[in-house]
Amino acid sequence: MLDLGETMNKRHALVARSFSAAALVLSVGAGVVSLSAPAGASSKVTITIWNDALAASSSTVPNAKSFLTKGVALFEKANPNIKVNVLPEPMASSTGFNTLLSSSELAGSTPDIGQLYVGGQILQNAKYLVGLNQYLGSSYIKSLTGWQFVSKNFQTGSTIYAVPYGAGYYYTVFFNKALFKKAGISTTTYPTTWAGLLTLAGKLKAKGITPFEFGEKEGYFGAWSQDALISMLGGNEGVLAMNSGKTSLNSSLLLKPYNAWHGLWAAGYTNSNAPSLTFTTGVANFAAGKAAMTITGNFYATQFYQGLKSNVGLFPVPALPGSKYPKALSGGPNNAYVIFKTSKHVADDVKLIKFLTSKTVQDNSINELGQLPNIVGWTAPSGFNAAQPLLADLNTFINKDHYTLMEAFDNVMPGSIDNYWYQTNTGVFAGTLSSASAAGSMQNQMQSYLSAQATSGG
């Protein structure tokens, strides 16, 4: 039995609502798949897929009711010669999953399809993955977004190792409208600079209101907040330069966000127990109305709306001085399907993946995953704004206010570097580790990683 009680990955802690009924016709790429269509396989085929519980389900949605399970059922009905076995895996960034993945790859016992996180995790395991370009077709590739960070060397047009699904999670400031009004603060105009955010926090504190609620024991709130700041400071090109070793991690791209993160604690703008509080408790406390703001991703939009109803709103994380992209949202596509080289029926695997990334299945995942589909030209289904007002607000910042979308630092960096970063965030936040020491140790870790990769030929 796989342990699903592993620590949640900071990018994918999800809460869910009910799953809406799927339509009987699914659009796949540029074509249409009817539920009465015959299967492509001439004999009975069994496909095994690893399900990251936080990428295609949640703690409040049983596997039997998740959008993935229902999507698979529709696929099997359309393809009676194909049986799909969905196996739960530990959270895809956990030590348990990394151990399972490595041991399975070495033993040649990987499933047909896996769910990995976009970015470093996929490239680190690329030698075990099927290159998908020849199987996907140009029309299907053009129908989805997010290919750069599932491609070799993060270069669009090179070998594709995975199929991204979902437009991703973007980090914003969530705020309690009732507490803003209590402090005499507008709920319709927002600060666009970090200094403006601090001024706003000061006004809240002066009224006896806790400005921010965080749970920084695991370092995840620090990651969400700093991801946004890093993306605005240097953009994707800055993060990619750090990933390749061209730019040192001991630079302003990390030092400035570290300093800003510590500054919230040092000014007394957060809950007093933030350094020792778990991230799940911090999230729950904000949803219960215990502070005016928090900074996290839209994977918590449903939980916040359930707790605060129409009193919750969001706005983009304000930029630090010197930001290259002051109007940017950080996060990006997170989830992706991969096909392992051990699979004996790649064509059928691809058919399943195309089915699961269709508009109907992705639309049905919105309430569960809390993210928009990554379909080119996607339009919101009927009732979307009413069912997901926070995602509707996010959609406005993206499509009407034209915020640039950036991939998060820890979506791109190697998993081992990410895990070390999370640890430094807690110490920097509480002042037990200086920003300079943290950035220096991050660079040392990165140099060791790059050296090991060069030695192994990775």
Secondary structure, DSSP 8 states (H G I E B T S, - for coil): ---TTS---TT------------SEEEETTEEEETT---S-SS-EEEEEEEETTTS-BTTB-GGGSHHHHHHHHHHHH-TTEEEEEEEES-TTSHHHHHHHHHHHHHT---SEEEEETTHHHHHTGGGB---HHHH-HHHHHHB---GGGBGGG-TTS-B--EEES----EEEEEEHHHHHHTT--SS----BHHHHHHHHHHHHHTT---B----SSSHHHHHHHHHHHHHHHHHHHHHHHHHTSS-SSSHHHHHHHHHHHHHHHTT-B-TTGGGS-HHHHHHHHHTT-SSEEEEEGGGHHHHHHHHGGGEEEEE--B-TT-S-SSEEEE---EEEEEBTT-S-HHHHHHHHHHHTSHHHHHHHHHHH-----BTT----TTHHHH-HHHHHHHHHHHTS--EEEE-HHHHS-HHHHHHHHHHHHHHHHTSS-HHHHHHHHHHHHHHHHHHHHHHT-
